[in-house]
Structure formats: structure tokens, C-alpha cells
Amino acid sequence: MLHGSSRLNTIKHIDEIEGISSIINKVLSKTEGYFRYKKNGRIIHLNTRYIPEFKWYLLVEQTEEKATRKILNALLITRVPEKV
């Protein structure tokens, strides 16, 4: 298992991650997908992809706050000034 968070060091199986257990069957039945679930009271966006060469599933998650912050920043940067 590869992961980018030290808090996952104790997890032995994907369905031990809070929130994922409710969607695990959907995740593992597709070669790629986009899902949302709740973890610690927060909405999590999950992108998945199956990598057949390794027989692995790649899962990338991001909180709703981070996702919307990026969109808001992009909108603020490209905002057209109002005419007076």
C-alpha cells in the first residue's frame, strides 16, 4: 500500500477508512470513477482508477473545502472589473 498520509499507517484494508466502507463495492466494481462520501463530518471527493498492470486501485481524495477553495481562487483571479 502506498499513501501520502502518515495517519493511514495503521489501516490494513480500504474498507477500514471512515466513509469508504459505504461505497467500497461501487469503487471496486469500476475501472474508474468519481465518488463523494462523508468522513469526520466533512464531504470528501474521491477519484479512483484501476491500474491493471499492478492490479491496484489508485484512490485520490480531497475535502470539499479544498476543492471549492481552488475554484473560488480561480474565479477571483479571472474576475473582470465592474464598470463604473
PyMOL CGO cylinders between C-alpha atoms (Angstrom):
from pymol import cmd
from pymol.cgo import CYLINDER

trace = [
    CYLINDER, 0.00, 0.00, 0.00, 1.26, 3.45, -0.89, 0.3, 1, 1, 1, 1, 1, 1,
    CYLINDER, 1.26, 3.45, -0.89, -0.20, 6.54, 0.70, 0.3, 1, 1, 1, 1, 1, 1,
    CYLINDER, -0.20, 6.54, 0.70, 0.60, 10.15, 1.35, 0.3, 1, 1, 1, 1, 1, 1,
    CYLINDER, 0.60, 10.15, 1.35, -0.67, 10.44, 4.87, 0.3, 1, 1, 1, 1, 1, 1,
    CYLINDER, -0.67, 10.44, 4.87, 1.00, 9.03, 7.97, 0.3, 1, 1, 1, 1, 1, 1,
    CYLINDER, 1.00, 9.03, 7.97, -2.41, 8.60, 9.63, 0.3, 1, 1, 1, 1, 1, 1,
    CYLINDER, -2.41, 8.60, 9.63, -3.11, 5.71, 7.24, 0.3, 1, 1, 1, 1, 1, 1,
    CYLINDER, -3.11, 5.71, 7.24, -0.17, 3.63, 8.50, 0.3, 1, 1, 1, 1, 1, 1,
    CYLINDER, -0.17, 3.63, 8.50, -2.42, 1.56, 10.77, 0.3, 1, 1, 1, 1, 1, 1,
    CYLINDER, -2.42, 1.56, 10.77, -5.06, 0.79, 8.13, 0.3, 1, 1, 1, 1, 1, 1,
    CYLINDER, -5.06, 0.79, 8.13, -4.79, -2.70, 6.67, 0.3, 1, 1, 1, 1, 1, 1,
    CYLINDER, -4.79, -2.70, 6.67, -7.76, -2.67, 4.27, 0.3, 1, 1, 1, 1, 1, 1,
    CYLINDER, -7.76, -2.67, 4.27, -9.52, 0.10, 2.37, 0.3, 1, 1, 1, 1, 1, 1,
    CYLINDER, -9.52, 0.10, 2.37, -12.88, -0.53, 4.00, 0.3, 1, 1, 1, 1, 1, 1,
    CYLINDER, -12.88, -0.53, 4.00, -11.38, 0.48, 7.34, 0.3, 1, 1, 1, 1, 1, 1,
    CYLINDER, -11.38, 0.48, 7.34, -11.28, 4.11, 6.17, 0.3, 1, 1, 1, 1, 1, 1,
    CYLINDER, -11.28, 4.11, 6.17, -14.22, 6.01, 7.58, 0.3, 1, 1, 1, 1, 1, 1,
    CYLINDER, -14.22, 6.01, 7.58, -16.85, 6.69, 4.92, 0.3, 1, 1, 1, 1, 1, 1,
    CYLINDER, -16.85, 6.69, 4.92, -15.36, 4.49, 2.21, 0.3, 1, 1, 1, 1, 1, 1,
    CYLINDER, -15.36, 4.49, 2.21, -16.95, 1.34, 3.62, 0.3, 1, 1, 1, 1, 1, 1,
    CYLINDER, -16.95, 1.34, 3.62, -20.35, 2.64, 2.46, 0.3, 1, 1, 1, 1, 1, 1,
    CYLINDER, -20.35, 2.64, 2.46, -19.17, 2.89, -1.19, 0.3, 1, 1, 1, 1, 1, 1,
    CYLINDER, -19.17, 2.89, -1.19, -16.44, 0.22, -1.38, 0.3, 1, 1, 1, 1, 1, 1,
    CYLINDER, -16.44, 0.22, -1.38, -18.47, -2.13, -3.60, 0.3, 1, 1, 1, 1, 1, 1,
    CYLINDER, -18.47, -2.13, -3.60, -19.10, 0.67, -6.13, 0.3, 1, 1, 1, 1, 1, 1,
    CYLINDER, -19.10, 0.67, -6.13, -15.43, 1.70, -6.09, 0.3, 1, 1, 1, 1, 1, 1,
    CYLINDER, -15.43, 1.70, -6.09, -14.14, -1.83, -6.66, 0.3, 1, 1, 1, 1, 1, 1,
    CYLINDER, -14.14, -1.83, -6.66, -16.69, -2.63, -9.40, 0.3, 1, 1, 1, 1, 1, 1,
    CYLINDER, -16.69, -2.63, -9.40, -15.48, 0.10, -11.79, 0.3, 1, 1, 1, 1, 1, 1,
    CYLINDER, -15.48, 0.10, -11.79, -12.20, 0.71, -13.59, 0.3, 1, 1, 1, 1, 1, 1,
    CYLINDER, -12.20, 0.71, -13.59, -12.51, 4.42, -12.80, 0.3, 1, 1, 1, 1, 1, 1,
    CYLINDER, -12.51, 4.42, -12.80, -14.94, 6.67, -11.06, 0.3, 1, 1, 1, 1, 1, 1,
    CYLINDER, -14.94, 6.67, -11.06, -15.80, 9.74, -9.04, 0.3, 1, 1, 1, 1, 1, 1,
    CYLINDER, -15.80, 9.74, -9.04, -17.49, 9.44, -5.66, 0.3, 1, 1, 1, 1, 1, 1,
    CYLINDER, -17.49, 9.44, -5.66, -18.42, 11.56, -2.67, 0.3, 1, 1, 1, 1, 1, 1,
    CYLINDER, -18.42, 11.56, -2.67, -18.67, 10.44, 0.93, 0.3, 1, 1, 1, 1, 1, 1,
    CYLINDER, -18.67, 10.44, 0.93, -18.54, 11.84, 4.45, 0.3, 1, 1, 1, 1, 1, 1,
    CYLINDER, -18.54, 11.84, 4.45, -15.56, 11.44, 6.75, 0.3, 1, 1, 1, 1, 1, 1,
    CYLINDER, -15.56, 11.44, 6.75, -15.29, 13.16, 10.12, 0.3, 1, 1, 1, 1, 1, 1,
    CYLINDER, -15.29, 13.16, 10.12, -18.37, 15.21, 9.23, 0.3, 1, 1, 1, 1, 1, 1,
    CYLINDER, -18.37, 15.21, 9.23, -16.73, 16.60, 6.07, 0.3, 1, 1, 1, 1, 1, 1,
    CYLINDER, -16.73, 16.60, 6.07, -17.60, 15.90, 2.44, 0.3, 1, 1, 1, 1, 1, 1,
    CYLINDER, -17.60, 15.90, 2.44, -14.79, 14.09, 0.62, 0.3, 1, 1, 1, 1, 1, 1,
    CYLINDER, -14.79, 14.09, 0.62, -14.40, 13.91, -3.16, 0.3, 1, 1, 1, 1, 1, 1,
    CYLINDER, -14.40, 13.91, -3.16, -12.83, 10.65, -4.32, 0.3, 1, 1, 1, 1, 1, 1,
    CYLINDER, -12.83, 10.65, -4.32, -11.40, 9.88, -7.76, 0.3, 1, 1, 1, 1, 1, 1,
    CYLINDER, -11.40, 9.88, -7.76, -10.49, 6.28, -8.47, 0.3, 1, 1, 1, 1, 1, 1,
    CYLINDER, -10.49, 6.28, -8.47, -8.74, 4.39, -11.22, 0.3, 1, 1, 1, 1, 1, 1,
    CYLINDER, -8.74, 4.39, -11.22, -7.83, 0.71, -11.59, 0.3, 1, 1, 1, 1, 1, 1,
    CYLINDER, -7.83, 0.71, -11.59, -4.26, 0.03, -12.77, 0.3, 1, 1, 1, 1, 1, 1,
    CYLINDER, -4.26, 0.03, -12.77, -4.37, -3.44, -14.33, 0.3, 1, 1, 1, 1, 1, 1,
    CYLINDER, -4.37, -3.44, -14.33, -0.58, -3.79, -14.67, 0.3, 1, 1, 1, 1, 1, 1,
    CYLINDER, -0.58, -3.79, -14.67, -0.28, -3.81, -10.88, 0.3, 1, 1, 1, 1, 1, 1,
    CYLINDER, -0.28, -3.81, -10.88, -3.80, -4.98, -10.02, 0.3, 1, 1, 1, 1, 1, 1,
    CYLINDER, -3.80, -4.98, -10.02, -4.10, -1.82, -7.89, 0.3, 1, 1, 1, 1, 1, 1,
    CYLINDER, -4.10, -1.82, -7.89, -6.75, 0.80, -7.36, 0.3, 1, 1, 1, 1, 1, 1,
    CYLINDER, -6.75, 0.80, -7.36, -5.48, 4.36, -7.20, 0.3, 1, 1, 1, 1, 1, 1,
    CYLINDER, -5.48, 4.36, -7.20, -7.63, 6.48, -4.89, 0.3, 1, 1, 1, 1, 1, 1,
    CYLINDER, -7.63, 6.48, -4.89, -7.19, 10.23, -4.58, 0.3, 1, 1, 1, 1, 1, 1,
    CYLINDER, -7.19, 10.23, -4.58, -9.35, 12.10, -2.11, 0.3, 1, 1, 1, 1, 1, 1,
    CYLINDER, -9.35, 12.10, -2.11, -9.81, 15.79, -1.43, 0.3, 1, 1, 1, 1, 1, 1,
    CYLINDER, -9.81, 15.79, -1.43, -12.02, 17.64, 1.01, 0.3, 1, 1, 1, 1, 1, 1,
    CYLINDER, -12.02, 17.64, 1.01, -14.90, 19.76, -0.28, 0.3, 1, 1, 1, 1, 1, 1,
    CYLINDER, -14.90, 19.76, -0.28, -13.28, 22.83, 1.27, 0.3, 1, 1, 1, 1, 1, 1,
    CYLINDER, -13.28, 22.83, 1.27, -10.05, 22.39, -0.71, 0.3, 1, 1, 1, 1, 1, 1,
    CYLINDER, -10.05, 22.39, -0.71, -11.89, 21.73, -3.95, 0.3, 1, 1, 1, 1, 1, 1,
    CYLINDER, -11.89, 21.73, -3.95, -14.14, 24.78, -3.64, 0.3, 1, 1, 1, 1, 1, 1,
    CYLINDER, -14.14, 24.78, -3.64, -11.27, 26.99, -2.47, 0.3, 1, 1, 1, 1, 1, 1,
    CYLINDER, -11.27, 26.99, -2.47, -9.37, 26.25, -5.69, 0.3, 1, 1, 1, 1, 1, 1,
    CYLINDER, -9.37, 26.25, -5.69, -12.43, 27.11, -7.77, 0.3, 1, 1, 1, 1, 1, 1,
    CYLINDER, -12.43, 27.11, -7.77, -13.03, 30.32, -5.81, 0.3, 1, 1, 1, 1, 1, 1,
    CYLINDER, -13.03, 30.32, -5.81, -9.38, 31.37, -6.20, 0.3, 1, 1, 1, 1, 1, 1,
    CYLINDER, -9.38, 31.37, -6.20, -9.57, 30.78, -9.96, 0.3, 1, 1, 1, 1, 1, 1,
    CYLINDER, -9.57, 30.78, -9.96, -12.73, 32.88, -10.16, 0.3, 1, 1, 1, 1, 1, 1,
    CYLINDER, -12.73, 32.88, -10.16, -11.19, 35.70, -8.13, 0.3, 1, 1, 1, 1, 1, 1,
    CYLINDER, -11.19, 35.70, -8.13, -8.08, 35.76, -10.30, 0.3, 1, 1, 1, 1, 1, 1,
    CYLINDER, -8.08, 35.76, -10.30, -10.06, 35.88, -13.55, 0.3, 1, 1, 1, 1, 1, 1,
    CYLINDER, -10.06, 35.88, -13.55, -12.70, 38.28, -12.27, 0.3, 1, 1, 1, 1, 1, 1,
    CYLINDER, -12.70, 38.28, -12.27, -13.46, 41.09, -14.69, 0.3, 1, 1, 1, 1, 1, 1,
    CYLINDER, -13.46, 41.09, -14.69, -13.56, 44.53, -13.04, 0.3, 1, 1, 1, 1, 1, 1,
    CYLINDER, -13.56, 44.53, -13.04, -17.01, 46.08, -12.87, 0.3, 1, 1, 1, 1, 1, 1,
    CYLINDER, -17.01, 46.08, -12.87, -17.74, 49.13, -14.97, 0.3, 1, 1, 1, 1, 1, 1,
    CYLINDER, -17.74, 49.13, -14.97, -18.42, 52.29, -13.00, 0.3, 1, 1, 1, 1, 1, 1,
]
cmd.load_cgo(trace, "trace")
